[in-house]
Amino acid sequence: MLRSNKEKQHELEFVCIEELVPEDHLLRKVDKHIDFSFITDKVRPLYCENNGRPSIDPVVLFKMMFIGYLFGIRSER
């Protein structure tokens, strides 16, 4: 549907991400019981300290893959 840009947004909604995930959700339990900080130490030698673009946090990348595995998400996009 094609619309013109004449309609403007007049309201804002503030959302807390913590409120979107239920207290008993599996991912909260995983986050509570597994310390993923070991990943940074394991991959540190694979990253250049003074050359190239800043990287995405390897822990975040691992968590994305882990969540995909847990929930059967086949795509990495």
ROSE-47301 format. One record per atom (N, C-alpha, C): residue in one letter; x, y negated, z. Coordinates in steps of 0.02 Angstrom, whole numbers, padded with zeros to 5 digits, always signed. Each point is the difference from the previous one (the first is absolute). Last residue first. Example, Ala and Ser with C-alpha at 12.3 -4.5 7.8 and 13.67 -1.06 7.14 Angstrom:
# ROSE-47301
s+00642+00112+00354
s+00042-00059+00003
s-00039-00055+00037
a+00015+00286-00004
a-00045-00059+00000
a+00045-00060+00000
//
This chain:
# ROSE-47301
r+01031+00761+00474
r-00011-00070-00017
r-00031-00038+00057
e+00055+00240-00025
e+00043-00042+00041
e-00009-00074-00015
s-00167+00235-00018
s+00034-00055-00034
s+00043-00040+00049
r-00138+00184+00072
r+00051+00024-00047
r+00040-00055-00033
i-00135+00048+00241
i+00004-00052-00053
i+00056+00019-00047
g-00084+00111+00213
g-00007+00028-00066
g-00003-00050-00057
f+00037-00027+00247
f-00068-00009-00026
f-00009+00024-00071
l+00212+00019+00119
l-00052+00017+00049
l-00070-00001-00029
y+00186-00073-00133
y+00001+00072+00011
y-00056+00022+00047
g+00031-00230-00036
g-00023+00032-00062
g-00003+00075+00007
i+00095-00121+00175
i-00073-00010-00001
i-00029+00032-00063
f+00232-00002+00014
f-00027+00044+00052
f-00077-00004+00002
m+00121-00149-00140
m+00002+00068-00027
m-00031+00050+00049
m+00020-00221+00074
m-00047+00002-00057
m-00002+00070-00030
k+00157-00042+00170
k-00068+00004+00027
k-00052+00003-00056
f+00226-00034-00059
f-00011+00068+00025
f-00071+00009+00026
l+00066-00216-00068
l-00005+00045-00058
l-00014+00072+00022
v+00040-00158+00168
v-00064-00013-00032
v-00009+00046-00060
v+00206+00004+00106
v-00050+00030+00044
v-00069-00008-00030
p+00186-00105-00104
p-00005+00072-00014
p-00051+00036+00044
d-00008-00261-00081
d+00019+00039+00058
d-00008+00075-00014
i+00052-00160-00200
i-00059+00012+00041
i+00023+00045+00057
s+00186-00157-00112
s-00040+00060-00009
s-00064-00003+00041
p+00163-00195-00127
p-00020+00028+00065
p-00047+00059-00010
r+00173-00047-00196
r-00058-00032+00030
r-00015+00031+00068
g+00255-00001-00097
g-00066+00022-00018
g-00055-00037+00035
n+00240+00026+00116
n-00014-00005-00072
n-00071+00026-00013
n+00126+00010+00213
n+00011-00068-00025
n-00017-00009-00074
e-00024+00209+00138
e-00008-00054+00049
e+00001-00070-00032
c-00085+00247-00101
c+00056-00046-00002
c-00013-00059+00047
y-00097+00261+00022
y-00016-00069-00020
y+00063-00043+00002
l-00009+00230+00071
l-00022+00001-00069
l-00015-00070-00028
p+00063+00058+00232
p+00058+00005-00046
p-00020-00002-00074
r-00176-00008+00171
r+00044-00059+00000
r+00059+00006-00048
v-00179+00166+00064
v+00006-00028-00068
v+00046-00060-00004
k-00046+00122+00208
k+00015+00051-00051
k+00014-00031-00068
d-00072-00135+00185
d+00070+00024+00009
d+00020+00050-00054
t-00223-00077+00002
t+00045-00055-00016
t+00073+00021+00006
i-00170+00150+00070
i+00004-00005-00073
i+00049-00055-00021
f-00070+00045+00228
f+00058+00039-00023
f+00011-00007-00075
s-00190-00093+00122
s+00059-00043-00004
s+00062+00038-00024
f-00241+00068+00047
f+00028+00002-00067
f+00065-00040-00007
d-00156+00135+00194
d+00044-00058-00006
d+00036+00005-00067
i-00241+00106+00105
i+00059+00009-00042
i+00038-00065-00006
h-00206+00020+00128
h+00041+00057+00019
h+00063+00010-00041
k-00170-00179-00031
k+00015+00003+00071
k+00052+00053+00017
d-00085-00026-00222
d+00042-00057+00017
d+00020+00001+00074
v-00151+00165-00077
v+00066+00009-00031
v+00047-00056+00020
k-00223-00021+00065
k+00033+00053+00038
k+00070+00013-00027
r-00136-00151-00115
r+00019-00029+00064
r+00037+00051+00043
l-00091+00072-00204
l+00060-00041-00010
l+00022-00036+00063
l-00203+00133-00004
l+00061+00040-00004
l+00063-00043-00006
h-00219-00100+00123
h+00020+00018-00068
h+00067+00038+00001
d-00145-00106+00180
d+00016+00071-00001
d+00022+00024-00069
e-00064-00231+00044
e+00048+00017+00052
e+00022+00074-00004
p-00082-00134-00224
p-00028+00024+00063
p+00055+00023+00048
v+00023-00193-00188
v+00019+00070+00009
v-00028+00023+00067
l-00029-00225-00068
l-00026+00039-00056
l+00014+00075+00009
e+00079-00177+00148
e-00071+00015+00012
e-00029+00043-00056
e+00225-00080-00011
e-00006+00047+00056
e-00073+00020+00013
i+00055-00170-00157
i+00011+00067-00027
i-00007+00052+00055
c-00126-00237-00010
c+00058+00029+00034
c+00007+00072-00024
v-00117-00229-00116
v-00005+00071+00017
v+00064+00022+00033
f-00154-00231-00082
f+00061+00023+00031
f-00011+00072+00023
e-00113-00172-00193
e-00012+00054+00048
e+00067+00024+00026
l-00125-00230-00132
l+00058+00041+00014
l-00020+00055+00049
e-00131-00175-00192
e+00004+00032+00065
e+00065+00041+00004
h-00076-00121-00195
h-00010-00048+00053
h+00006+00030+00070
q+00069+00030-00282
q-00009+00035+00063
q-00004-00052+00055
k-00078-00046-00258
k+00057-00002+00045
k-00017+00039+00064
e-00082-00027-00275
e-00019+00022+00067
e+00063+00002+00044
k+00020-00052-00228
k-00033-00055+00034
k-00019+00019+00072
n+00111+00121-00194
n+00035-00012+00062
n-00032-00056+00041
s-00127+00177-00175
s+00043-00058-00001
s+00031-00010+00069
r-00070+00242-00104
r-00026-00057+00038
r+00048-00058-00007
l-00066+00263-00107
l+00039-00060-00006
l-00033-00057+00038
m+00003+00282+00015
m-00042-00059+00000
m+00045-00062+00000
//
